[in-house]
Amino acid sequence: MPGEVVAIYIASKAEELPHSVERVRVLPGHGLDGDRYAKGIGTFSGHKGQRDVSLIEAEAIEAFEHESGVSLTSAEIRRNVVTSGVRLNDLVGKEFNVGKIRMRGLRLCEPCTHLVRLTHPATLRGLVHRGGLYAAILNEGEIAVGDSIDGFGDSP
């Protein structure tokens, strides 16, 4: 059964709280149109490693809240795409579809001290190994809330 996009967030500047959008254009090698990383001005834009898009499971956010007692909005978690029904950790090194967009899972998006500084100290431990996934965008187009996430497979 495929997963689903339940929310999409972009922020036009570093450290700005991301805002929700229903759909967004995606740009291979850059990111989500209008987002700080697509503009090359995100907090980590100058660091090594591609970060076209970051995804996180809604289930991970809920588990963090339940275990820590800390309530954070999906925007405060600062990932671009919130998913449901898919294990993102399993997609490292694999290609998958988000609607009509092909992506490749690159590496886990572990919590960092920057996220702690902007949110709550509990995020550092509470989101370890469930802080999401960085992915490369492989074709241009658009993703939208409600898009299915499927077509999992090994990279060619």
N, C-alpha and C positions, 0 to 999 in steps of 0.2 A: 504494500500500500504506500503510495507516495506521501511525502511530507508536504507542507504548505507554508507559504510566506504569510505571516500574520501581521507584520508591521515593517515599515521601511523608514529609516531616519537619515537625514543629512544635516550637516552644520556647515555654514559658509566660512567660518573662521575657527582657528584653533581655540580650544577651551570653551567655545560657545556651546550651550546645551543644544543638542540636535533636535530638530523638529520633524514631525511625522509628515510623510507624503504618501499619497495613494499609489503613485507610479513615478518612475524615474528612468531617464535614459542612461544606459551604461556604456562606458567607453573602454575598450580593451587597452590594457597597459596604463590606464589612468584612474578609473573608478566611476563613481556615480556623479552624473552631471550636477553641478552646483555644490558638491561636497568639498570640504577643505582638502582632502587627499587628492582629488581629481585636479584641484588647483595647485597642488604642490605646496600647500601652506599648513598642513596638519602638523601636530606636535612632533610626530615621528617621520615626517616627509624626508628629512635628510639622512635617516638611518638606513642601513642596508636591509634589503628584503622587500619584495613586492607586497603591496597591501591595497590592491584594487578595491576589495570589498571585505568587510568583516561580517560574519554571521554569528548568531547565538541562538540556542534553543530556548523557547519560552519555558520549557520544563526545567531547564537549569536555573533560570531566574526564579521560578516558583520554589524550587528546592532550596536555593540560597536563602530566600525570604523565610521559609518555614524553619530551616535549621538555625539561622542566625538571629531571627527576630527583627532584622533590618529590612525595611520596605523601601525599595528603589524602583523607580519607573523604568520602563524599557529605554527611554531616552537617556536616563542617567547612567545606564550600563555602557552607553556610548558605542554600540555596535550598529552597523548599517542596516542589517536585515535580521529580523526576529523570525525564527522558524518554529514549526510544530510538527511532531511526528517523524523526525529524522534525527539519527545519531550523527552529529557533525564530526565528532572525533574519528569516526570510521571513514571519513571522506578525505583524510590527509593522503595525498598522492594519487587521488582518483578524480576522474571527471564525472560531472553530473549536470543536469539541466535545472535551471530555475525558469519556469515558463519556457520561452524559446531561446533563452540565453544559456550557452554552454560555459561552465566554469571548471576550474581545476583546484582542488583543495591543496593548499601549500603547506600550512603548519598551524598548530594550535595558536589561538589568540589568548595567551595567558594573561591574567591580571597583572598590573604593575603598580609601582608607587605613584605614578601619575594618576591612575584611576582612583587609588586610595585618597590622594590629595583632593580630588574633585568630588568624592562621594563619602565613603565610610571606611575605617580601618578593617572592618570585617571582610571587605571584598577581596583583599589579598589572599587570605587563606580560603575563604568561602567559595571562590570561583576557580581555584586551581584545578586544572584538567577539565573544566567545564565552562571556561570563559569564552569559548567560541572557536571560530575557524577563520583564518585569512584565506582568501581565494583569489585566483587570477580570473579575469573576465576574458573569454576567448572569442566572442563575437559581439558586434555592436547591435543594439536594439533597446528594448525596454523591459523592465520587470515591474510587476504590480502586486499589491496586496491580493491574496487569493491564488496567485500562481502556484502550480504544483512544483514539487522538487522531486525529481526522479531521474531515471536513466543512468544510475550509478554503474560504474565500471572502472576497470584499470585503465590508466592512461595508455594511449597507443604507443 
